[in-house]
Amino acid sequence: MSDDERDARGTDGDDRDSADAADPLAWESLDAEVAYSCPGFDVRRERVRLPDGTETNYDYLAEPPSVVVLPFTPDGEVVVIEEWRQAVGRVNRGLPVGGTEPDDDDLSAAARRELREETGHEAEAVERLTTVEPANGVANSVLHFFVARGCTPTAQQDLDADESIRVATTTMADLREHVAADEVRDGRTTLGVLYYDAFGE
């Protein structure tokens, strides 16, 4: 694992920054349990002590870190997916995203795997873009963004049983326009496109 990837690696919520534990704003975790579990995520319940001494329960969603891939074909088009999202009842247009596995020491390899499984494309090169916590008030989710270049459809999709995905390509200009027009509702895709525009090549 590269130094960048080691620094960016997310946690499952159990390996928290010990330096922050001494901050006057910190909550003290007294006890924890899994209140609900299903494929993909848990809901964890912690008994916490607040800075004023109050004890209360705090529930949050816990899930493995994920990789988000911004894939470019050799001619500069972007590979996107169209996927049914039951929670919002519509087809979502966005970037390939997938959860990491416990033995994923190399996040760039995980990004390659998710790109291949969801789109059937394989990349010549993969580089880290950024890492974010998209909803750390209610979840311990961590998103690792990667840019994949030289992506060609040389493999077969290998979708999970609950994935309904159609693959397409578009230009970066069109994708940017769709983000600006609120036509891309997926937050991971919006963030990836805007971050790449601001800080990528």
HELIX and SHEET records of a PDB file:
HELIX    1   1 ASP A    3  ALA A    8  1                                   6    
HELIX    2   2 ASP A   20  ALA A   22  5                                   3    
HELIX    3   3 LEU A  107  THR A  119  1                                  13    
HELIX    4   4 MET A  172  ALA A  180  1                                   9    
HELIX    5   5 GLY A  187  PHE A  199  1                                  13    
SHEET    1   A 3 GLU A  28  CYS A  38  0                                        
SHEET    2   A 3 PHE A  41  ARG A  49 -1                                        
SHEET    3   A 3 GLU A  55  ALA A  62 -1                                        
SHEET    1   B 4 VAL A  97  GLY A  99  0                                        
SHEET    2   B 4 SER A  66  PRO A  71 -1                                        
SHEET    3   B 4 LEU A 143  ARG A 149  1                                        
SHEET    4   B 4 ALA A 125  VAL A 132 -1                                        
SHEET    1   C 3 ARG A  90  GLY A  94  0                                        
SHEET    2   C 3 VAL A  78  ARG A  85 -1                                        
SHEET    3   C 3 ILE A 165  THR A 170 -1                                        
END                                                                             
